[in-house]
Amino acid sequence: MKIGDVAQASGLTAKTIRYYEDIGLIRPARGENDYRAFAEADVHKLAFIARARSLGFSIEECRTLLSLYEDRSRASADVKAVAEAHLRRIDRKIAELEGLRGTLGNLVARCHGDARPDCPILDDLAGPHADDD
């Protein structure tokens, strides 16, 4: 298969596929003309990576998960450990975003949003030493 066909089948762009090849996530065969010759297994790997990336797994986590997927003697505990570590990072990010939302929501609520020049949002962004200028 050519890269355009693989891109369509996997839902990835040709540029992304070439990048994944450059970093060693996939290794398509090369013909005598040096063109990539993708097999159905390559398409499957790329779809696997695309799905993992859509769940927020990093490239290195995708590399690990792909390696585990290809290892039929793997322990599911190893897969679960990768997923749990990622889930913990997601939970931390959600907590961080909720904190940001609370702070920004408070600032927006305190701002009158009218013709007056005073604005708690700008005051907060300027920091505690803004009046020292």
N, C-alpha and C positions, 0 to 999 in steps of 0.2 A: 504494500500500500504506500501511496505517496503521502507526504506530510499534510497536504490539504484535506485528503480523505480522513486521515487520522485526527486532524483538528476537528473536523465536523463530527466524527464518531465519538470523540472523547469530550467535546464541549470546551476544549482549550484552543487558544490561538496558536498559530504556527510559531510565533515568536516565543511563547511560553514553552512549547515542546522543544524548540532548539535550546532554550535555557536549561530545561531539565536534562537534556542530553549533555550540555556543557558541564553541568555539575555532577553528572554521573548517576542521576536517578533512573534513567533508561539508557539502553545501549542498542539502538537499532542496527541491523546489519547494513553493510554498505555494498552496493553493487560495483561492478568493474568501472562504471562511470563516476563512482564515489557518491552517488545519490543514496539517500537514506531509503532503506527498504524495511518498512514496518511490518511486523507480524501481528496477528490477532492478539497475541499475548501482550505486545507493546500497547495496543489500544486499551486492553483491560487494565494494565498497570497505570496508564495515564488517567483513565476514568477513576481508578482507585485513589490516585494522588489528588485529582480534582475534588473528589468527595471529601477526602481528609482535609484539604486546604479550605474547603467551604465550611468545615467545622472549626476552623481556626488553628489547626495543627501547623506548627512551623515546618520548614523544609527538613530540618534534622529529625523532627518527630516523624514526618512522612517517610524519611529514609529508614528509620527504625521500624515503623509499622509495616512498611513494604518488605523489609527483611524478615520480620516476624511472620508476615503473611506467606512468604515463600518458604519458610522453614516449617515443614510438616511435623517436626518433632518439638515445636515450640510449646511452651506452657502458656495457657491463657492468662495466668497470673502476670506474665511479663507484659502482655498486651494491656491488661487492666491497669497495671502500674503506670504505663505511659498515658493512658486515658485519664486516670485519676489525677496525675500531676497537672495535666492540661485543664481539667475541671477545676482544680484548686486555683489555678491562675485566672480562669474565667470568673470564679467567685470573688477573687480579690479585685479584679477589674470592675465587676458589677458594684461592689462596695465602694470603690473609688468613684465611680460614675454617680452613684446615689449621693455621695457626699458632695460632689461637684454640683449636682442638680439642686440639692438643698441650699447650698450657698448661693448659687446663681438665682434660684427661685426667691430667696429672701431679698437679695439685692433688687431684683425686678419688682417685687412687691413694695419695696421701700421707695422706689423711684416714682415720682409723680407723673412723669411722661408728659409734661405740659411745656409751656413757654419759658418757665423759670430756668435759669442756668445751672442751679445746684442739682447735682445728680449723685446719689449714693453709689451707683455703679462705677462711675469714673473715679470717685473718691477712693473706693476700695481698690481699683486697679492701680491708682497712683501710689498707694501704700501709705504707711504711717508717717513718712517724712516728707510728704508732698507739700506741706505748708512751710517747710524750712527753706524753700527756694528764695 
